[in-house]
Amino acid sequence: MALACISKRLSSNLVVNGVLKSTGCQLTLVNSNYSYVRERPKPDGQYRRKVHYPEKYTVRPLDVTRLAGRDPETGYVVVKGLGGGLKYKFHWIDSKRVGPKDDSPPLIEKVMLIQDVFERTAKIALVASGDRMKWIIATENMQPGDLIKTSMFIPKNPIMANEGDAYPLGALPIGTVVSNIERYPGLGGFYCHSAGTAAVIKRTIGKRVVIKLPSKAEVALPRENMATIGRVSNIEHGKTPLGTPQANRELGIRPCSGLFQKKDGRFGRKIKPPKPAKIISMEKVPRLETLSLTMYFDKRKPWHV
C-alpha cells in the first residue's frame, strides 16, 4: 500500500534495486524478489475490442477479442461501463483512396456489395478493381453495381464529381458535400466517417481549403487531402431508439440499476458531512440597551503614544 501511494504522487523518479521505476507518466512497479513487472494502464487506447490483424490486407472477416473495458496489455479495468455484447467478426476498412497523381484517367472501381456491420454505425461497401478487392465506407445513395472513380490529380478547373467518387479537396468546387476526409495527406479518412455525417467545402485560403464540420467548426486543410463526395450512409442511425435495455446490453454496455447510488468516495469523490442545521426561532430577540460613552482630554497636556 505504501508503494502504491508513493507511485501516485511521483511523476518522474528512479529507485534502484527494482522497487520503482518511472519515465514521464508511465510507472513500472518491479518486485526484485519474484522478478515480476507490473505496469499501470495507459491513459489512451481502445478498451472495447482487440482485432487480430494479419500481415497483409484481406477482405475476410477478422477475429476479435472483446476486452470488456480492460487494458489489452496490463489487464486492468479502465472503463467500468463496458462488457458483454454480441460475438461478431471485424471487417478491415481501407480508409485510403489512392488513385493516379497525374492527369491520366482516374481509377474506376465497381461496388460489389453493401452491408451493415456490427462494429461501426455506417454501412460498408465491397469494391473491386482488377484483381484487388477492399472494404470502404458506403455513402448515402451508393448501390451495388455503381462505378466510382478515384484520382489524386488537382486540375485548374473544379471537377463535377458524382457521389462515391474520391478527389482532393482542391479539385472540388465550393459547396460540395464531402465525407471521410483526410487530416493529413496520405493518412486516410479522419473527419466524417460515422453514420449520417458530412462536411461542406466553404472557401479557399491560399493553398488550404476550409470545410465546415457537422459540429459547425471550420477547419483549414491542405488542398491535397482526399475526400469522398457525398454523405455517409445510414443517416437514420442517430434517430433510431434502442427500444429495450437488452439492445443496449448487446452493444457491449453494462446495465445499471437506474437508481441513485450513494457516492462513497471509492472512485475519488470524498463525502463531507453536511453542515449543522441553522435553527430559526420564532421568539423575538430582546433588543439590547445602547450605552453612550464620551471621552474628554486636555489639549494642553502632551500625549505620549
C-alpha positions as protocol buffer text, in pm:
chain_id: "A"
residue {
  index: 1
  type: MET
  ca { x: 0 y: 0 z: 0 }
}
residue {
  index: 2
  type: ALA
  ca { x: 280 y: 239 z: 81 }
}
residue {
  index: 3
  type: LEU
  ca { x: 448 y: 175 z: -253 }
}
residue {
  index: 4
  type: ALA
  ca { x: 121 y: 234 z: -436 }
}
residue {
  index: 5
  type: CYS
  ca { x: 70 y: 566 z: -257 }
}
residue {
  index: 6
  type: ILE
  ca { x: 422 y: 676 z: -343 }
}
residue {
  index: 7
  type: SER
  ca { x: 376 y: 583 z: -710 }
}
residue {
  index: 8
  type: LYS
  ca { x: 66 y: 802 z: -734 }
}
residue {
  index: 9
  type: ARG
  ca { x: 250 y: 1107 z: -603 }
}
residue {
  index: 10
  type: LEU
  ca { x: 570 y: 1072 z: -801 }
}
residue {
  index: 11
  type: SER
  ca { x: 588 y: 1199 z: -1158 }
}
residue {
  index: 12
  type: SER
  ca { x: 943 y: 1104 z: -1253 }
}
residue {
  index: 13
  type: ASN
  ca { x: 1197 y: 924 z: -1035 }
}
residue {
  index: 14
  type: LEU
  ca { x: 1405 y: 609 z: -1023 }
}
residue {
  index: 15
  type: VAL
  ca { x: 1459 y: 380 z: -726 }
}
residue {
  index: 16
  type: VAL
  ca { x: 1739 y: 132 z: -773 }
}
residue {
  index: 17
  type: ASN
  ca { x: 1705 y: -236 z: -671 }
}
residue {
  index: 18
  type: GLY
  ca { x: 1388 y: -290 z: -871 }
}
residue {
  index: 19
  type: VAL
  ca { x: 1144 y: -112 z: -642 }
}
residue {
  index: 20
  type: LEU
  ca { x: 1004 y: 171 z: -853 }
}
residue {
  index: 21
  type: LYS
  ca { x: 1091 y: 295 z: -1199 }
}
residue {
  index: 22
  type: SER
  ca { x: 926 y: 590 z: -1370 }
}
residue {
  index: 23
  type: THR
  ca { x: 980 y: 757 z: -1705 }
}
residue {
  index: 24
  type: GLY
  ca { x: 748 y: 1052 z: -1756 }
}
residue {
  index: 25
  type: CYS
  ca { x: 394 y: 946 z: -1672 }
}
residue {
  index: 26
  type: GLN
  ca { x: 447 y: 571 z: -1725 }
}
residue {
  index: 27
  type: LEU
  ca { x: 520 y: 392 z: -1397 }
}
residue {
  index: 28
  type: THR
  ca { x: 661 y: 42 z: -1368 }
}
residue {
  index: 29
  type: LEU
  ca { x: 644 y: -149 z: -1040 }
}
residue {
  index: 30
  type: VAL
  ca { x: 916 y: -412 z: -1013 }
}
residue {
  index: 31
  type: ASN
  ca { x: 937 y: -677 z: -742 }
}
residue {
  index: 32
  type: SER
  ca { x: 1301 y: -781 z: -718 }
}
residue {
  index: 33
  type: ASN
  ca { x: 1220 y: -1090 z: -513 }
}
residue {
  index: 34
  type: TYR
  ca { x: 990 y: -1251 z: -771 }
}
residue {
  index: 35
  type: SER
  ca { x: 1117 y: -1076 z: -1088 }
}
residue {
  index: 36
  type: TYR
  ca { x: 761 y: -958 z: -1163 }
}
residue {
  index: 37
  type: VAL
  ca { x: 694 y: -642 z: -1364 }
}
residue {
  index: 38
  type: ARG
  ca { x: 359 y: -465 z: -1338 }
}
residue {
  index: 39
  type: GLU
  ca { x: 269 y: -153 z: -1538 }
}
residue {
  index: 40
  type: ARG
  ca { x: -9 y: 91 z: -1477 }
}
residue {
  index: 41
  type: PRO
  ca { x: -275 y: 122 z: -1750 }
}
residue {
  index: 42
  type: LYS
  ca { x: -215 y: 378 z: -2021 }
}
residue {
  index: 43
  type: PRO
  ca { x: -443 y: 682 z: -2036 }
}
residue {
  index: 44
  type: ASP
  ca { x: -537 y: 621 z: -2400 }
}
residue {
  index: 45
  type: GLY
  ca { x: -623 y: 317 z: -2610 }
}
residue {
  index: 46
  type: GLN
  ca { x: -917 y: 109 z: -2721 }
}
residue {
  index: 47
  type: TYR
  ca { x: -1061 y: -93 z: -2435 }
}
residue {
  index: 48
  type: ARG
  ca { x: -1367 y: -236 z: -2610 }
}
residue {
  index: 49
  type: ARG
  ca { x: -1208 y: -482 z: -2853 }
}
residue {
  index: 50
  type: LYS
  ca { x: -878 y: -608 z: -2986 }
}
residue {
  index: 51
  type: VAL
  ca { x: -869 y: -702 z: -3353 }
}
residue {
  index: 52
  type: HIS
  ca { x: -619 y: -961 z: -3473 }
}
residue {
  index: 53
  type: TYR
  ca { x: -489 y: -806 z: -3795 }
}
residue {
  index: 54
  type: PRO
  ca { x: -290 y: -1024 z: -4037 }
}
residue {
  index: 55
  type: GLU
  ca { x: 27 y: -904 z: -4205 }
}
residue {
  index: 56
  type: LYS
  ca { x: -144 y: -848 z: -4542 }
}
residue {
  index: 57
  type: TYR
  ca { x: -473 y: -674 z: -4612 }
}
residue {
  index: 58
  type: THR
  ca { x: -769 y: -904 z: -4660 }
}
residue {
  index: 59
  type: VAL
  ca { x: -1144 y: -868 z: -4706 }
}
residue {
  index: 60
  type: ARG
  ca { x: -1217 y: -1174 z: -4495 }
}
residue {
  index: 61
  type: PRO
  ca { x: -1372 y: -1110 z: -4152 }
}
residue {
  index: 62
  type: LEU
  ca { x: -1110 y: -1091 z: -3876 }
}
residue {
  index: 63
  type: ASP
  ca { x: -1120 y: -1245 z: -3530 }
}
residue {
  index: 64
  type: VAL
  ca { x: -1193 y: -1013 z: -3236 }
}
residue {
  index: 65
  type: THR
  ca { x: -1111 y: -1041 z: -2867 }
}
residue {
  index: 66
  type: ARG
  ca { x: -1357 y: -849 z: -2651 }
}
residue {
  index: 67
  type: LEU
  ca { x: -1172 y: -662 z: -2376 }
}
residue {
  index: 68
  type: ALA
  ca { x: -1475 y: -556 z: -2166 }
}
residue {
  index: 69
  type: GLY
  ca { x: -1310 y: -230 z: -2062 }
}
residue {
  index: 70
  type: ARG
  ca { x: -969 y: -379 z: -1974 }
}
residue {
  index: 71
  type: ASP
  ca { x: -629 y: -270 z: -2096 }
}
residue {
  index: 72
  type: PRO
  ca { x: -505 y: -520 z: -2356 }
}
residue {
  index: 73
  type: GLU
  ca { x: -153 y: -528 z: -2209 }
}
residue {
  index: 74
  type: THR
  ca { x: -194 y: -496 z: -1834 }
}
residue {
  index: 75
  type: GLY
  ca { x: -543 y: -639 z: -1783 }
}
residue {
  index: 76
  type: TYR
  ca { x: -653 y: -352 z: -1559 }
}
residue {
  index: 77
  type: VAL
  ca { x: -1015 y: -238 z: -1574 }
}
residue {
  index: 78
  type: VAL
  ca { x: -1004 y: 110 z: -1728 }
}
residue {
  index: 79
  type: VAL
  ca { x: -1365 y: 163 z: -1840 }
}
residue {
  index: 80
  type: LYS
  ca { x: -1613 y: 19 z: -1593 }
}
residue {
  index: 81
  type: GLY
  ca { x: -1924 y: 51 z: -1812 }
}
residue {
  index: 82
  type: LEU
  ca { x: -1809 y: -186 z: -2089 }
}
residue {
  index: 83
  type: GLY
  ca { x: -1868 y: -559 z: -2103 }
}
residue {
  index: 84
  type: GLY
  ca { x: -2063 y: -835 z: -2270 }
}
residue {
  index: 85
  type: GLY
  ca { x: -2210 y: -781 z: -2615 }
}
residue {
  index: 86
  type: LEU
  ca { x: -2269 y: -1000 z: -2917 }
}
residue {
  index: 87
  type: LYS
  ca { x: -1995 y: -1206 z: -3074 }
}
residue {
  index: 88
  type: TYR
  ca { x: -1904 y: -1080 z: -3420 }
}
residue {
  index: 89
  type: LYS
  ca { x: -1626 y: -1059 z: -3677 }
}
residue {
  index: 90
  type: PHE
  ca { x: -1441 y: -741 z: -3774 }
}
residue {
  index: 91
  type: HIS
  ca { x: -1419 y: -606 z: -4128 }
}
residue {
  index: 92
  type: TRP
  ca { x: -1094 y: -432 z: -4219 }
}
residue {
  index: 93
  type: ILE
  ca { x: -1183 y: -94 z: -4373 }
}
residue {
  index: 94
  type: ASP
  ca { x: -934 y: 57 z: -4617 }
}
residue {
  index: 95
  type: SER
  ca { x: -961 y: 428 z: -4533 }
}
residue {
  index: 96
  type: LYS
  ca { x: -717 y: 540 z: -4806 }
}
residue {
  index: 97
  type: ARG
  ca { x: -848 y: 619 z: -5153 }
}
residue {
  index: 98
  type: VAL
  ca { x: -543 y: 600 z: -5381 }
}
residue {
  index: 99
  type: GLY
  ca { x: -550 y: 689 z: -5750 }
}
residue {
  index: 100
  type: PRO
  ca { x: -326 y: 832 z: -6023 }
}
residue {
  index: 101
  type: LYS
  ca { x: -143 y: 1154 z: -5934 }
}
residue {
  index: 102
  type: ASP
  ca { x: -121 y: 1285 z: -6292 }
}
residue {
  index: 103
  type: ASP
  ca { x: -387 y: 1385 z: -6544 }
}
residue {
  index: 104
  type: SER
  ca { x: -434 y: 1025 z: -6660 }
}
residue {
  index: 105
  type: PRO
  ca { x: -782 y: 865 z: -6640 }
}
residue {
  index: 106
  type: PRO
  ca { x: -898 y: 803 z: -6281 }
}
residue {
  index: 107
  type: LEU
  ca { x: -914 y: 461 z: -6118 }
}
residue {
  index: 108
  type: ILE
  ca { x: -1258 y: 305 z: -6168 }
}
residue {
  index: 109
  type: GLU
  ca { x: -1392 y: 57 z: -5910 }
}
residue {
  index: 110
  type: LYS
  ca { x: -1719 y: -134 z: -5906 }
}
residue {
  index: 111
  type: VAL
  ca { x: -1938 y: -165 z: -5597 }
}
residue {
  index: 112
  type: MET
  ca { x: -1999 y: -536 z: -5542 }
}
residue {
  index: 113
  type: LEU
  ca { x: -2183 y: -544 z: -5209 }
}
residue {
  index: 114
  type: ILE
  ca { x: -2324 y: -312 z: -4940 }
}
residue {
  index: 115
  type: GLN
  ca { x: -2398 y: -444 z: -4595 }
}
residue {
  index: 116
  type: ASP
  ca { x: -2444 y: -348 z: -4230 }
}
residue {
  index: 117
  type: VAL
  ca { x: -2175 y: -436 z: -3979 }
}
residue {
  index: 118
  type: PHE
  ca { x: -2188 y: -454 z: -3603 }
}
residue {
  index: 119
  type: GLU
  ca { x: -1859 y: -279 z: -3526 }
}
residue {
  index: 120
  type: ARG
  ca { x: -1949 y: 58 z: -3683 }
}
residue {
  index: 121
  type: THR
  ca { x: -2254 y: 277 z: -3735 }
}
residue {
  index: 122
  type: ALA
  ca { x: -2221 y: 332 z: -4110 }
}
residue {
  index: 123
  type: LYS
  ca { x: -2270 y: 74 z: -4383 }
}
residue {
  index: 124
  type: ILE
  ca { x: -1970 y: -62 z: -4570 }
}
residue {
  index: 125
  type: ALA
  ca { x: -1923 y: -139 z: -4938 }
}
residue {
  index: 126
  type: LEU
  ca { x: -1711 y: -404 z: -5105 }
}
residue {
  index: 127
  type: VAL
  ca { x: -1545 y: -254 z: -5416 }
}
residue {
  index: 128
  type: ALA
  ca { x: -1326 y: -427 z: -5673 }
}
residue {
  index: 129
  type: SER
  ca { x: -1085 y: -313 z: -5940 }
}
residue {
  index: 130
  type: GLY
  ca { x: -888 y: -571 z: -6138 }
}
residue {
  index: 131
  type: ASP
  ca { x: -770 y: -842 z: -5901 }
}
residue {
  index: 132
  type: ARG
  ca { x: -794 y: -629 z: -5585 }
}
residue {
  index: 133
  type: MET
  ca { x: -1093 y: -600 z: -5350 }
}
residue {
  index: 134
  type: LYS
  ca { x: -1135 y: -384 z: -5042 }
}
residue {
  index: 135
  type: TRP
  ca { x: -1394 y: -258 z: -4795 }
}
residue {
  index: 136
  type: ILE
  ca { x: -1478 y: 114 z: -4787 }
}
residue {
  index: 137
  type: ILE
  ca { x: -1738 y: 324 z: -4606 }
}
residue {
  index: 138
  type: ALA
  ca { x: -2053 y: 349 z: -4816 }
}
residue {
  index: 139
  type: THR
  ca { x: -2220 y: 679 z: -4896 }
}
residue {
  index: 140
  type: GLU
  ca { x: -2590 y: 758 z: -4868 }
}
residue {
  index: 141
  type: ASN
  ca { x: -2711 y: 666 z: -5218 }
}
residue {
  index: 142
  type: MET
  ca { x: -2445 y: 410 z: -5312 }
}
residue {
  index: 143
  type: GLN
  ca { x: -2587 y: 93 z: -5468 }
}
residue {
  index: 144
  type: PRO
  ca { x: -2435 y: -239 z: -5584 }
}
residue {
  index: 145
  type: GLY
  ca { x: -2321 y: -211 z: -5944 }
}
residue {
  index: 146
  type: ASP
  ca { x: -2220 y: 157 z: -5925 }
}
residue {
  index: 147
  type: LEU
  ca { x: -1887 y: 266 z: -6069 }
}
residue {
  index: 148
  type: ILE
  ca { x: -1684 y: 503 z: -5850 }
}
residue {
  index: 149
  type: LYS
  ca { x: -1375 y: 699 z: -5955 }
}
residue {
  index: 150
  type: THR
  ca { x: -1060 y: 788 z: -5763 }
}
residue {
  index: 151
  type: SER
  ca { x: -796 y: 1038 z: -5866 }
}
residue {
  index: 152
  type: MET
  ca { x: -532 y: 1239 z: -5677 }
}
residue {
  index: 153
  type: PHE
  ca { x: -475 y: 1496 z: -5951 }
}
residue {
  index: 154
  type: ILE
  ca { x: -577 y: 1861 z: -5894 }
}
residue {
  index: 155
  type: PRO
  ca { x: -673 y: 2029 z: -6226 }
}
residue {
  index: 156
  type: LYS
  ca { x: -706 y: 2401 z: -6289 }
}
residue {
  index: 157
  type: ASN
  ca { x: -1085 y: 2388 z: -6313 }
}
residue {
  index: 158
  type: PRO
  ca { x: -1304 y: 2220 z: -6047 }
}
residue {
  index: 159
  type: ILE
  ca { x: -1435 y: 1869 z: -6113 }
}
residue {
  index: 160
  type: MET
  ca { x: -1807 y: 1792 z: -6113 }
}
residue {
  index: 161
  type: ALA
  ca { x: -1780 y: 1452 z: -5942 }
}
residue {
  index: 162
  type: ASN
  ca { x: -2054 y: 1201 z: -5862 }
}
residue {
  index: 163
  type: GLU
  ca { x: -2142 y: 1059 z: -5524 }
}
residue {
  index: 164
  type: GLY
  ca { x: -1891 y: 798 z: -5406 }
}
residue {
  index: 165
  type: ASP
  ca { x: -1600 y: 940 z: -5607 }
}
residue {
  index: 166
  type: ALA
  ca { x: -1281 y: 1043 z: -5425 }
}
residue {
  index: 167
  type: TYR
  ca { x: -1082 y: 1352 z: -5522 }
}
residue {
  index: 168
  type: PRO
  ca { x: -854 y: 1600 z: -5344 }
}
residue {
  index: 169
  type: LEU
  ca { x: -1024 y: 1893 z: -5173 }
}
residue {
  index: 170
  type: GLY
  ca { x: -851 y: 2133 z: -5411 }
}
residue {
  index: 171
  type: ALA
  ca { x: -1017 y: 1967 z: -5713 }
}
residue {
  index: 172
  type: LEU
  ca { x: -1376 y: 2009 z: -5587 }
}
residue {
  index: 173
  type: PRO
  ca { x: -1597 y: 2318 z: -5620 }
}
residue {
  index: 174
  type: ILE
  ca { x: -1715 y: 2525 z: -5325 }
}
residue {
  index: 175
  type: GLY
  ca { x: -2034 y: 2390 z: -5169 }
}
residue {
  index: 176
  type: THR
  ca { x: -1958 y: 2023 z: -5231 }
}
residue {
  index: 177
  type: VAL
  ca { x: -2074 y: 1782 z: -4959 }
}
residue {
  index: 178
  type: VAL
  ca { x: -1785 y: 1551 z: -4866 }
}
residue {
  index: 179
  type: SER
  ca { x: -1710 y: 1282 z: -4608 }
}
residue {
  index: 180
  type: ASN
  ca { x: -1424 y: 1054 z: -4499 }
}
residue {
  index: 181
  type: ILE
  ca { x: -1182 y: 1346 z: -4521 }
}
residue {
  index: 182
  type: GLU
  ca { x: -811 y: 1316 z: -4451 }
}
residue {
  index: 183
  type: ARG
  ca { x: -649 y: 1525 z: -4181 }
}
residue {
  index: 184
  type: TYR
  ca { x: -303 y: 1495 z: -4336 }
}
residue {
  index: 185
  type: PRO
  ca { x: -227 y: 1392 z: -4695 }
}
residue {
  index: 186
  type: GLY
  ca { x: -194 y: 1016 z: -4732 }
}
residue {
  index: 187
  type: LEU
  ca { x: -304 y: 913 z: -4380 }
}
residue {
  index: 188
  type: GLY
  ca { x: -659 y: 802 z: -4460 }
}
residue {
  index: 189
  type: GLY
  ca { x: -1002 y: 932 z: -4362 }
}
residue {
  index: 190
  type: PHE
  ca { x: -1025 y: 1117 z: -4032 }
}
residue {
  index: 191
  type: TYR
  ca { x: -1326 y: 1352 z: -4042 }
}
residue {
  index: 192
  type: CYS
  ca { x: -1690 y: 1248 z: -4100 }
}
residue {
  index: 193
  type: HIS
  ca { x: -1675 y: 869 z: -4110 }
}
residue {
  index: 194
  type: SER
  ca { x: -1967 y: 786 z: -3879 }
}
residue {
  index: 195
  type: ALA
  ca { x: -2327 y: 732 z: -3986 }
}
residue {
  index: 196
  type: GLY
  ca { x: -2502 y: 1029 z: -4145 }
}
residue {
  index: 197
  type: THR
  ca { x: -2215 y: 1278 z: -4111 }
}
residue {
  index: 198
  type: ALA
  ca { x: -2084 y: 1509 z: -4381 }
}
residue {
  index: 199
  type: ALA
  ca { x: -1887 y: 1830 z: -4425 }
}
residue {
  index: 200
  type: VAL
  ca { x: -1925 y: 2118 z: -4671 }
}
residue {
  index: 201
  type: ILE
  ca { x: -1646 y: 2296 z: -4859 }
}
residue {
  index: 202
  type: LYS
  ca { x: -1683 y: 2664 z: -4772 }
}
residue {
  index: 203
  type: ARG
  ca { x: -1389 y: 2858 z: -4924 }
}
residue {
  index: 204
  type: THR
  ca { x: -1017 y: 2852 z: -5000 }
}
residue {
  index: 205
  type: ILE
  ca { x: -740 y: 3035 z: -4815 }
}
residue {
  index: 206
  type: GLY
  ca { x: -417 y: 3027 z: -5013 }
}
residue {
  index: 207
  type: LYS
  ca { x: -320 y: 2663 z: -5053 }
}
residue {
  index: 208
  type: ARG
  ca { x: -575 y: 2542 z: -4797 }
}
residue {
  index: 209
  type: VAL
  ca { x: -941 y: 2453 z: -4823 }
}
residue {
  index: 210
  type: VAL
  ca { x: -1182 y: 2542 z: -4543 }
}
residue {
  index: 211
  type: ILE
  ca { x: -1451 y: 2284 z: -4464 }
}
residue {
  index: 212
  type: LYS
  ca { x: -1740 y: 2311 z: -4220 }
}
residue {
  index: 213
  type: LEU
  ca { x: -1781 y: 2006 z: -3997 }
}
residue {
  index: 214
  type: PRO
  ca { x: -2112 y: 1878 z: -3851 }
}
residue {
  index: 215
  type: SER
  ca { x: -2016 y: 2049 z: -3522 }
}
residue {
  index: 216
  type: LYS
  ca { x: -2025 y: 2387 z: -3707 }
}
residue {
  index: 217
  type: ALA
  ca { x: -1648 y: 2417 z: -3663 }
}
residue {
  index: 218
  type: GLU
  ca { x: -1440 y: 2517 z: -3964 }
}
residue {
  index: 219
  type: VAL
  ca { x: -1107 y: 2350 z: -4042 }
}
residue {
  index: 220
  type: ALA
  ca { x: -850 y: 2464 z: -4300 }
}
residue {
  index: 221
  type: LEU
  ca { x: -690 y: 2158 z: -4460 }
}
residue {
  index: 222
  type: PRO
  ca { x: -427 y: 2116 z: -4734 }
}
residue {
  index: 223
  type: ARG
  ca { x: -553 y: 2101 z: -5092 }
}
residue {
  index: 224
  type: GLU
  ca { x: -401 y: 1752 z: -5137 }
}
residue {
  index: 225
  type: ASN
  ca { x: -624 y: 1587 z: -4875 }
}
residue {
  index: 226
  type: MET
  ca { x: -852 y: 1323 z: -5025 }
}
residue {
  index: 227
  type: ALA
  ca { x: -1226 y: 1327 z: -4960 }
}
residue {
  index: 228
  type: THR
  ca { x: -1526 y: 1122 z: -5071 }
}
residue {
  index: 229
  type: ILE
  ca { x: -1818 y: 1303 z: -5233 }
}
residue {
  index: 230
  type: GLY
  ca { x: -2148 y: 1250 z: -5056 }
}
residue {
  index: 231
  type: ARG
  ca { x: -2287 y: 1189 z: -4712 }
}
residue {
  index: 232
  type: VAL
  ca { x: -2210 y: 879 z: -4507 }
}
residue {
  index: 233
  type: SER
  ca { x: -2479 y: 609 z: -4523 }
}
residue {
  index: 234
  type: ASN
  ca { x: -2728 y: 505 z: -4253 }
}
residue {
  index: 235
  type: ILE
  ca { x: -2847 y: 858 z: -4184 }
}
residue {
  index: 236
  type: GLU
  ca { x: -3130 y: 739 z: -3954 }
}
residue {
  index: 237
  type: HIS
  ca { x: -2890 y: 586 z: -3706 }
}
residue {
  index: 238
  type: GLY
  ca { x: -2899 y: 878 z: -3463 }
}
residue {
  index: 239
  type: LYS
  ca { x: -3281 y: 895 z: -3466 }
}
residue {
  index: 240
  type: THR
  ca { x: -3340 y: 521 z: -3409 }
}
residue {
  index: 241
  type: PRO
  ca { x: -3410 y: 435 z: -3042 }
}
residue {
  index: 242
  type: LEU
  ca { x: -3267 y: 125 z: -2885 }
}
residue {
  index: 243
  type: GLY
  ca { x: -3611 y: 3 z: -2785 }
}
residue {
  index: 244
  type: THR
  ca { x: -3517 y: -228 z: -2498 }
}
residue {
  index: 245
  type: PRO
  ca { x: -3243 y: -243 z: -2234 }
}
residue {
  index: 246
  type: GLN
  ca { x: -3134 y: -573 z: -2387 }
}
residue {
  index: 247
  type: ALA
  ca { x: -3039 y: -390 z: -2708 }
}
residue {
  index: 248
  type: ASN
  ca { x: -2804 y: -169 z: -2506 }
}
residue {
  index: 249
  type: ARG
  ca { x: -2654 y: -479 z: -2350 }
}
residue {
  index: 250
  type: GLU
  ca { x: -2595 y: -630 z: -2694 }
}
residue {
  index: 251
  type: LEU
  ca { x: -2383 y: -326 z: -2781 }
}
residue {
  index: 252
  type: GLY
  ca { x: -2140 y: -412 z: -2501 }
}
residue {
  index: 253
  type: ILE
  ca { x: -2263 y: -165 z: -2238 }
}
residue {
  index: 254
  type: ARG
  ca { x: -2311 y: -299 z: -1886 }
}
residue {
  index: 255
  type: PRO
  ca { x: -2653 y: -239 z: -1730 }
}
residue {
  index: 256
  type: CYS
  ca { x: -2710 y: -15 z: -1433 }
}
residue {
  index: 257
  type: SER
  ca { x: -2994 y: -13 z: -1181 }
}
residue {
  index: 258
  type: GLY
  ca { x: -3110 y: 335 z: -1274 }
}
residue {
  index: 259
  type: LEU
  ca { x: -3146 y: 432 z: -908 }
}
residue {
  index: 260
  type: PHE
  ca { x: -2940 y: 685 z: -720 }
}
residue {
  index: 261
  type: GLN
  ca { x: -2613 y: 538 z: -596 }
}
residue {
  index: 262
  type: LYS
  ca { x: -2455 y: 700 z: -294 }
}
residue {
  index: 263
  type: LYS
  ca { x: -2105 y: 824 z: -367 }
}
residue {
  index: 264
  type: ASP
  ca { x: -1884 y: 667 z: -102 }
}
residue {
  index: 265
  type: GLY
  ca { x: -1551 y: 809 z: -216 }
}
residue {
  index: 266
  type: ARG
  ca { x: -1430 y: 481 z: -366 }
}
residue {
  index: 267
  type: PHE
  ca { x: -1375 y: 637 z: -709 }
}
residue {
  index: 268
  type: GLY
  ca { x: -1219 y: 962 z: -591 }
}
residue {
  index: 269
  type: ARG
  ca { x: -1501 y: 1170 z: -452 }
}
residue {
  index: 270
  type: LYS
  ca { x: -1487 y: 1233 z: -80 }
}
residue {
  index: 271
  type: ILE
  ca { x: -1810 y: 1263 z: 114 }
}
residue {
  index: 272
  type: LYS
  ca { x: -1810 y: 1555 z: 353 }
}
residue {
  index: 273
  type: PRO
  ca { x: -2051 y: 1572 z: 646 }
}
residue {
  index: 274
  type: PRO
  ca { x: -2332 y: 1822 z: 599 }
}
residue {
  index: 275
  type: LYS
  ca { x: -2322 y: 2150 z: 786 }
}
residue {
  index: 276
  type: PRO
  ca { x: -2529 y: 2168 z: 1104 }
}
residue {
  index: 277
  type: ALA
  ca { x: -2882 y: 2291 z: 1061 }
}
residue {
  index: 278
  type: LYS
  ca { x: -2948 y: 2654 z: 1131 }
}
residue {
  index: 279
  type: ILE
  ca { x: -3219 y: 2690 z: 1396 }
}
residue {
  index: 280
  type: ILE
  ca { x: -3478 y: 2954 z: 1319 }
}
residue {
  index: 281
  type: SER
  ca { x: -3660 y: 3062 z: 1636 }
}
residue {
  index: 282
  type: MET
  ca { x: -3998 y: 3231 z: 1636 }
}
residue {
  index: 283
  type: GLU
  ca { x: -3925 y: 3414 z: 1962 }
}
residue {
  index: 284
  type: LYS
  ca { x: -3835 y: 3777 z: 1935 }
}
residue {
  index: 285
  type: VAL
  ca { x: -3481 y: 3854 z: 2037 }
}
residue {
  index: 286
  type: PRO
  ca { x: -3479 y: 4124 z: 2310 }
}
residue {
  index: 287
  type: ARG
  ca { x: -3329 y: 4446 z: 2195 }
}
residue {
  index: 288
  type: LEU
  ca { x: -3018 y: 4544 z: 2389 }
}
residue {
  index: 289
  type: GLU
  ca { x: -2993 y: 4884 z: 2550 }
}
residue {
  index: 290
  type: THR
  ca { x: -2745 y: 5123 z: 2397 }
}
residue {
  index: 291
  type: LEU
  ca { x: -2479 y: 5276 z: 2617 }
}
residue {
  index: 292
  type: SER
  ca { x: -2317 y: 5602 z: 2504 }
}
residue {
  index: 293
  type: LEU
  ca { x: -1969 y: 5693 z: 2623 }
}
residue {
  index: 294
  type: THR
  ca { x: -1783 y: 6019 z: 2586 }
}
residue {
  index: 295
  type: MET
  ca { x: -1414 y: 6084 z: 2618 }
}
residue {
  index: 296
  type: TYR
  ca { x: -1252 y: 6411 z: 2720 }
}
residue {
  index: 297
  type: PHE
  ca { x: -888 y: 6503 z: 2705 }
}
residue {
  index: 298
  type: ASP
  ca { x: -697 y: 6823 z: 2774 }
}
residue {
  index: 299
  type: LYS
  ca { x: -517 y: 6965 z: 2474 }
}
residue {
  index: 300
  type: ARG
  ca { x: -272 y: 7148 z: 2697 }
}
residue {
  index: 301
  type: LYS
  ca { x: -118 y: 6829 z: 2828 }
}
residue {
  index: 302
  type: PRO
  ca { x: 115 y: 6632 z: 2594 }
}
residue {
  index: 303
  type: TRP
  ca { x: 3 y: 6291 z: 2479 }
}
residue {
  index: 304
  type: HIS
  ca { x: 253 y: 6007 z: 2464 }
}
residue {
  index: 305
  type: VAL
  ca { x: 185 y: 5715 z: 2243 }
}
